[in-house]
Amino acid sequence: MSDAMLEARFAGRLGAFSLDAAFDFPQNGVTALFGPSGCGKTTLLRCFAGLEHLSGGAFSIDGEVWQDGRRFRPAHRRAVGYVFQHANLFPHLTVRDNLRFAMKRAKGENAGRFDELTSLLGLGDLLERMPGRLSGGERQRVGIARALLSAPRLLLMDEPMSALDLQARQDIFPYLENLRHTLSIPVLYVTHAPEEVARFTDHLVVMREGKVIGAGPTAETLARLDLPIAHERQAGIAVDATIADIDLKWHLALAKFDGGALWIGDTGKAVGERVRLMIHARDVSIALVENPKVSIVNRVPAIIRQIRRSEDPSVQIIALEMGNTVIMARVTARSAYLLDLKPGMNVFAQIKSAAIID
């Protein structure tokens, strides 16, 4: 991923709602806009698309000014791909013709990517179907391909998973992860699901009440205990690792990362392949000494970096350093008291499960 960053600032009022959001995000890769409903995520996307015009706005991309104090480029002149919660495909056109329509709008600029994108998104067997014969997840994959075939300089995704059931979300994740590795344009991905942040993004912008309250690389920002995302029940950390060994007898794989290694379920990844793990805070417990007589096989030395009481007074969130990797543990306040946990202590992180997500 390129280190080049884009700068954005949108400020002003829309009726009773006030937006004041300034942040940088990578020119390549996926940036999550995370926060509760009503915090301004979708409004911010509409500002990028030119569908809303706030007087205090500034954004340029590829040397083109889309908005500043003097200029405002209207929506139809912005090279934006937009993926909504519902795919909104043309019901009277086949999948192939829906995609061809996008290429016509782009004047054939992305014609050479048709085969690549239909392959990446698993659409090869769907091209002659009508939208009415597609599942929700299939329709979203077509909607994503259509947005990309319009030759955008910026892809906007507004909670593309929210209208899907659990199975459809699980089915579409691998395709989104494929795109994350292949796209060479910036993507802004709106969500209020911590798991989507960890699985699919490189950079994270946390919003509350129309303001940006935290931003940075995903792993670092997820580990900030001063941000509300760390206190969600689904909170966790994304850890990039490499498969170092395979245990054929027990169908396990050893995933090494900067600071330790974890045994995970073997899903067919070869030794040397990169994987991304999601370690949920709820799946991490803390021991003062290593205890081999427990069912948890992952017991990694760690140092307590920070402890913070959750919004739930019975819970404390603990940041744990393992080399240059930081994970979180969600423990009861009673356990933290009985163990006399303090920053700087050497402990063992007992990690119940770590699921491969990439």
Salt bridges, closest charged atoms under 4 A:
ASP20 OD1 - ARG9 NH2 3.13
GLU52 OE2 - ARG46 NE 3.16
ASP62 OD2 - ARG153 NE 3.76
GLU64 OE1 - ARG73 NH1 2.90
GLU64 OE2 - ARG153 NH1 2.81
ASP68 OD2 - ARG71 NH2 2.55
ASP97 OD1 - ARG100 NH1 3.65
GLU116 OE1 - ARG113 NE 3.07
GLU128 OE2 - ARG96 NH2 2.64
GLU138 OE1 - ARG129 NH1 3.77
GLU159 OE1 - HIS192 ND1 2.84
GLU177 OE2 - ARG199 NE 3.12
GLU195 OE2 - ARG199 NH1 3.65
ASP202 OD1 - ARG180 NE 3.20
ASP226 OD2 - ARG224 NH2 2.67
ASP240 OD1 - ARG276 NE 3.15
ASP283 OD2 - HIS280 ND1 3.96
GLU290 OE2 - ARG299 NE 3.47
ASP340 OD1 - LYS342 NZ 2.25
ASP358 OD2 - ARG180 NH1 3.05
ASP358 OD2 - HIS181 NE2 3.16
